[in-house]
Amino acid sequence: MGACDIVMLAVGAPRRRRGAVLGLGARLQDALVECLSTDRAALTVRAGRGVVTVRGEVGSLEQISRASRVIDAFHGDTEIVNLVRLRRAAD
């Protein structure tokens, strides 16, 4: 079991109180930074109106796959939009 698997196990059930979406966004960003071994600047997690949106660019298809697995682990009443893309190579 890798560090990413441990992070996803620690996610737990979604909170059911006011501000839960903001808390979910923060926990999701922490899990993504840990699992993707990247810094916070690489990914933006925005939360509001019952929706959490994840945007950013990563360097490999494997990182996109790992990001998708982490995002899928955050289930519940909140919609999560995954907009993580592969970084384009410099020309």
KOLMI-300271 format. One line per 4 residues: their letters; for each residue x, y, z of N, C-alpha, C, CB. Coordinates in nm, 4 decimals. Glycine has a CB too. Example, Ala and Ser with C-alpha at 12.3 -4.5 7.8 and 13.67 -1.06 7.14 Angstrom:
AS) 1.3190:-0.5690:0.7800:1.2300:-0.4500:0.7800:1.3200:-0.3300:0.7800:1.1308:-0.4473:0.9046 ~ 1.2850:-0.2250:0.7080:1.3670:-0.1060:0.7140:1.2900:0.0030:0.7870:1.4084:-0.0598:0.5725
//
This chain:
MGAC) 0.0856:-0.1178:0.0000:0.0000:0.0000:0.0000:0.0897:0.1234:0.0000:-0.0972:0.0002:0.1232 ~ 0.0701:0.2087:-0.1009:0.1514:0.3286:-0.1135:0.0929:0.4459:-0.0368:0.1668:0.3654:-0.2586 ~ 0.1659:0.5558:-0.0372:0.1221:0.6766:0.0333:-0.0113:0.7260:-0.0202:0.2272:0.7868:0.0210 ~ -0.0316:0.7142:-0.1512:-0.1570:0.7596:-0.2117:-0.2745:0.6768:-0.1598:-0.1492:0.7508:-0.3657
DIVM) -0.2561:0.5455:-0.1475:-0.3628:0.4598:-0.0957:-0.3971:0.4954:0.0481:-0.3223:0.3128:-0.1048 ~ -0.2975:0.5255:0.1277:-0.3198:0.5626:0.2673:-0.3966:0.6944:0.2750:-0.1855:0.5739:0.3429 ~ -0.3610:0.7898:0.1915:-0.4317:0.9177:0.1899:-0.5783:0.8958:0.1553:-0.3666:1.0150:0.0895 ~ -0.6059:0.8129:0.0554:-0.7451:0.7906:0.0148:-0.8234:0.7181:0.1234:-0.7506:0.7106:-0.1156
LAVG) -0.7611:0.6280:0.1984:-0.8295:0.5622:0.3090:-0.8629:0.6606:0.4200:-0.7442:0.4489:0.3639 ~ -0.7796:0.7616:0.4375:-0.7994:0.8595:0.5441:-0.9025:0.9658:0.5092:-0.6689:0.9256:0.5770 ~ -0.9514:0.9645:0.3866:-1.0467:1.0661:0.3422:-1.1715:1.0647:0.4288:-1.0842:1.0443:0.1955 ~ -1.2276:0.9486:0.4522:-1.3453:0.9376:0.5370:-1.4720:0.9849:0.4689:-1.3246:1.0151:0.6627
APRR) -1.5790:0.9784:0.5419:-1.7104:1.0180:0.4906:-1.7205:1.1688:0.4799:-1.8222:0.9641:0.5803 ~ -1.8006:1.2173:0.3848:-1.8177:1.3620:0.3713:-1.8865:1.4207:0.4939:-1.8981:1.3948:0.2452 ~ -1.8508:1.5412:0.5294:-1.9128:1.6095:0.6424:-2.0475:1.6656:0.5998:-1.8213:1.7220:0.6964 ~ -2.1417:1.6653:0.6865:-2.2762:1.7132:0.6554:-2.3085:1.8360:0.7384:-2.3805:1.6031:0.6801
RRGA) -2.2371:1.9407:0.7176:-2.2660:2.0651:0.7873:-2.2312:2.1813:0.6968:-2.1886:2.0740:0.9207 ~ -2.2712:2.2981:0.7388:-2.2437:2.4175:0.6593:-2.0927:2.4327:0.6415:-2.3043:2.5443:0.7263 ~ -2.0505:2.4660:0.5235:-1.9077:2.4786:0.4953:-1.8413:2.3471:0.4577:-1.8382:2.5364:0.6140 ~ -1.9218:2.2406:0.4461:-1.8643:2.1095:0.4147:-1.7974:2.1084:0.2786:-1.9715:2.0021:0.4198
VLGL) -1.8521:2.1819:0.1828:-1.7930:2.1848:0.0485:-1.6540:2.2467:0.0538:-1.8832:2.2635:-0.0496 ~ -1.6394:2.3548:0.1313:-1.5073:2.4174:0.1443:-1.4086:2.3228:0.2105:-1.5169:2.5475:0.2247 ~ -1.4538:2.2523:0.3134:-1.3673:2.1552:0.3807:-1.3288:2.0410:0.2889:-1.4358:2.1004:0.5043 ~ -1.4242:1.9963:0.2089:-1.3970:1.8894:0.1132:-1.2932:1.9342:0.0113:-1.5261:1.8462:0.0422
GARL) -1.3067:2.0577:-0.0374:-1.2096:2.1103:-0.1329:-1.0689:2.1135:-0.0761:-1.2497:2.2488:-0.1765 ~ -1.0564:2.1566:0.0487:-0.9244:2.1631:0.1130:-0.8672:2.0237:0.1333:-0.9334:2.2364:0.2481 ~ -0.9500:1.9304:0.1777:-0.9020:1.7925:0.1975:-0.8642:1.7285:0.0647:-1.0092:1.7072:0.2682 ~ -0.9420:1.7575:-0.0396:-0.9119:1.7033:-0.1720:-0.7788:1.7575:-0.2234:-1.0249:1.7370:-0.2710
QDAL) -0.7560:1.8868:-0.2066:-0.6294:1.9437:-0.2527:-0.5119:1.8832:-0.1763:-0.6301:2.0967:-0.2365 ~ -0.5254:1.8664:-0.0462:-0.4191:1.8030:0.0325:-0.3895:1.6623:-0.0195:-0.4585:1.7973:0.1816 ~ -0.4940:1.5846:-0.0474:-0.4756:1.4477:-0.0959:-0.4107:1.4459:-0.2337:-0.6097:1.3744:-0.1005 ~ -0.4506:1.5377:-0.3211:-0.3915:1.5430:-0.4554:-0.2441:1.5808:-0.4502:-0.4672:1.6426:-0.5429
VECL) -0.2099:1.6787:-0.3685:-0.0696:1.7204:-0.3557:0.0145:1.6030:-0.3058:-0.0564:1.8420:-0.2589 ~ -0.0374:1.5307:-0.2086:0.0344:1.4152:-0.1524:0.0487:1.3034:-0.2554:-0.0385:1.3623:-0.0278 ~ -0.0587:1.2680:-0.3223:-0.0576:1.1541:-0.4139:0.0156:1.1810:-0.5443:-0.1975:1.1132:-0.4443 ~ 0.0140:1.3042:-0.5879:0.0793:1.3369:-0.7143:0.2220:1.3862:-0.6948:-0.0009:1.4414:-0.7883
STDR) 0.2637:1.3997:-0.5702:0.3977:1.4511:-0.5391:0.4227:1.5813:-0.6147:0.5065:1.3464:-0.5749 ~ 0.3298:1.6734:-0.6012:0.3398:1.8023:-0.6683:0.3177:1.9133:-0.5665:0.2377:1.8127:-0.7846 ~ 0.3404:2.0357:-0.6079:0.3156:2.1464:-0.5155:0.1742:2.2007:-0.5367:0.4209:2.2590:-0.5349 ~ 0.1296:2.2796:-0.4428:-0.0065:2.3339:-0.4470:-0.0309:2.4229:-0.5690:-0.0343:2.4128:-0.3205
AALT) 0.0735:2.4861:-0.6204:0.0574:2.5769:-0.7342:0.0190:2.5029:-0.8623:0.1859:2.6552:-0.7568 ~ 0.0485:2.3725:-0.8693:0.0203:2.2953:-0.9909:-0.1289:2.2672:-1.0086:0.0969:2.1638:-0.9878 ~ -0.2038:2.2646:-0.8979:-0.3459:2.2326:-0.9034:-0.4264:2.3380:-0.8292:-0.3727:2.0934:-0.8443 ~ -0.5392:2.3729:-0.8861:-0.6305:2.4669:-0.8213:-0.7581:2.3921:-0.7874:-0.6602:2.5908:-0.9125
VRAG) -0.7993:2.4013:-0.6623:-0.9243:2.3395:-0.6191:-1.0149:2.4515:-0.5705:-0.9007:2.2312:-0.5067 ~ -1.1275:2.4690:-0.6377:-1.2252:2.5724:-0.6020:-1.3543:2.5043:-0.5559:-1.2530:2.6685:-0.7233 ~ -1.4124:2.5583:-0.4506:-1.5351:2.5015:-0.3968:-1.6396:2.6102:-0.3812:-1.5091:2.4320:-0.2625 ~ -1.7606:2.5782:-0.4184:-1.8701:2.6714:-0.3996:-1.9980:2.6210:-0.4623:-1.8347:2.8055:-0.4566
RGVV) -2.1104:2.6551:-0.4004:-2.2433:2.6172:-0.4500:-2.2581:2.4670:-0.4712:-2.2721:2.6889:-0.5797 ~ -2.2001:2.3890:-0.3830:-2.2143:2.2438:-0.3903:-2.1279:2.1749:-0.4931:-2.3532:2.2107:-0.4176 ~ -2.0349:2.2489:-0.5539:-1.9479:2.1908:-0.6574:-1.8019:2.2194:-0.6222:-1.9827:2.2482:-0.7991 ~ -1.7180:2.1189:-0.6377:-1.5734:2.1346:-0.6229:-1.5124:2.1127:-0.7609:-1.5135:2.0338:-0.5158
TVRG) -1.4309:2.2083:-0.8070:-1.3672:2.1987:-0.9386:-1.2164:2.1893:-0.9202:-1.4042:2.3208:-1.0281 ~ -1.1569:2.0887:-0.9831:-1.0122:2.0680:-0.9783:-0.9567:2.1004:-1.1167:-0.9760:1.9204:-0.9348 ~ -0.8629:2.1963:-1.1232:-0.7977:2.2352:-1.2486:-0.6465:2.2260:-1.2301:-0.8399:2.3798:-1.2921 ~ -0.5799:2.2003:-1.3398:-0.4348:2.2013:-1.3356:-0.3765:2.1183:-1.4477:-0.3853:2.1505:-1.2021
EVGS) -0.2464:2.1240:-1.4553:-0.1736:2.0477:-1.5555:-0.0675:1.9645:-1.4865:-0.1103:2.1406:-1.6615 ~ -0.0553:1.8400:-1.5313:0.0441:1.7487:-1.4764:0.1319:1.6979:-1.5891:-0.0231:1.6309:-1.4015 ~ 0.2430:1.6354:-1.5535:0.3426:1.5978:-1.6520:0.3284:1.4606:-1.7141:0.4719:1.6063:-1.5916 ~ 0.2347:1.3772:-1.6660:0.2240:1.2428:-1.7236:0.0804:1.1918:-1.7178:0.3173:1.1453:-1.6500
LEQI) 0.0528:1.0939:-1.8031:-0.0786:1.0296:-1.8014:-0.1004:0.9539:-1.6710:-0.0933:0.9343:-1.9208 ~ 0.0070:0.9006:-1.6136:-0.0024:0.8313:-1.4843:-0.0518:0.9269:-1.3757:0.1349:0.7715:-1.4445 ~ -0.0047:1.0508:-1.3759:-0.0512:1.1485:-1.2777:-0.1987:1.1817:-1.2983:0.0329:1.2760:-1.2857 ~ -0.2440:1.1866:-1.4222:-0.3869:1.2093:-1.4481:-0.4674:1.0924:-1.3925:-0.4142:1.2269:-1.6009
SRAS) -0.4202:0.9713:-1.4134:-0.4885:0.8531:-1.3622:-0.4945:0.8544:-1.2098:-0.4186:0.7264:-1.4108 ~ -0.3830:0.8884:-1.1451:-0.3812:0.8958:-0.9985:-0.4742:1.0056:-0.9479:-0.2383:0.9205:-0.9478 ~ -0.4746:1.1196:-1.0163:-0.5647:1.2290:-0.9767:-0.7098:1.1835:-0.9862:-0.5419:1.3542:-1.0656 ~ -0.7443:1.1119:-1.0919:-0.8805:1.0627:-1.1084:-0.9199:0.9668:-0.9970:-0.8955:0.9945:-1.2428
RVID) -0.8271:0.8793:-0.9575:-0.8557:0.7858:-0.8484:-0.8784:0.8589:-0.7171:-0.7417:0.6856:-0.8328 ~ -0.7963:0.9596:-0.6901:-0.8132:1.0372:-0.5668:-0.9472:1.1097:-0.5689:-0.6973:1.1387:-0.5493 ~ -0.9792:1.1728:-0.6801:-1.1050:1.2469:-0.6922:-1.2237:1.1525:-0.6755:-1.1129:1.3195:-0.8285 ~ -1.2162:1.0335:-0.7340:-1.3246:0.9356:-0.7217:-1.3430:0.8893:-0.5769:-1.2968:0.8149:-0.8117
AFHG) -1.2364:0.8933:-0.4970:-1.2445:0.8506:-0.3568:-1.3244:0.9490:-0.2720:-1.1044:0.8343:-0.2985 ~ -1.3410:1.0714:-0.3190:-1.4161:1.1736:-0.2466:-1.5613:1.1693:-0.2950:-1.3533:1.3164:-0.2678 ~ -1.6356:1.0766:-0.2410:-1.7740:1.0599:-0.2833:-1.8670:1.1349:-0.1879:-1.8117:0.9101:-0.2894 ~ -1.9905:1.1423:-0.2246:-2.0879:1.2080:-0.1385:-2.1854:1.2904:-0.2191:-2.0183:1.2954:-0.0366
DTEI) -2.2467:1.3864:-0.1524:-2.3483:1.4701:-0.2163:-2.2887:1.5802:-0.3022:-2.4373:1.5311:-0.1118 ~ -2.1586:1.6012:-0.2929:-2.0932:1.7108:-0.3631:-2.0476:1.6664:-0.5013:-1.9744:1.7631:-0.2821 ~ -2.0759:1.7465:-0.6013:-2.0279:1.7199:-0.7363:-1.8828:1.7646:-0.7451:-2.1158:1.7923:-0.8433 ~ -1.7984:1.6801:-0.8022:-1.6575:1.7136:-0.8216:-1.6278:1.7091:-0.9707:-1.5638:1.6158:-0.7426
VNLV) -1.5800:1.8205:-1.0242:-1.5476:1.8317:-1.1666:-1.3960:1.8209:-1.1810:-1.6013:1.9671:-1.2279 ~ -1.3515:1.7237:-1.2593:-1.2089:1.6977:-1.2796:-1.1648:1.7588:-1.4130:-1.1790:1.5443:-1.2764 ~ -1.0869:1.8667:-1.4060:-1.0345:1.9323:-1.5263:-0.8814:1.9254:-1.5312:-1.0809:2.0791:-1.5314 ~ -0.8251:1.8175:-1.4754:-0.6797:1.7991:-1.4770:-0.6395:1.7540:-1.6168:-0.6333:1.6949:-1.3683
RLRR) -0.5396:1.8220:-1.6734:-0.4945:1.7964:-1.8110:-0.3461:1.7641:-1.8144:-0.5237:1.9174:-1.9009 ~ -0.3055:1.7076:-1.9277:-0.1638:1.6801:-1.9512:-0.0958:1.8091:-1.9954:-0.1448:1.5676:-2.0581 ~ 0.0149:1.8424:-1.9326:0.0908:1.9624:-1.9672:0.1479:1.9474:-2.1076:0.2042:1.9883:-1.8643 ~ 0.1322:2.0505:-2.1884:0.1867:2.0489:-2.3238:0.3368:2.0722:-2.3190:0.1180:2.1554:-2.4122
AAD) 0.4082:2.0028:-2.4040:0.5529:2.0214:-2.4130:0.5830:2.1568:-2.4760:0.6185:1.9073:-2.4951 ~ 0.6901:2.2198:-2.4324:0.7309:2.3472:-2.4899:0.7762:2.3254:-2.6331:0.8433:2.4123:-2.4064 ~ 0.7399:2.4175:-2.7194:0.7765:2.4057:-2.8622:0.9231:2.4301:-2.8841:0.6963:2.5029:-2.9468
//
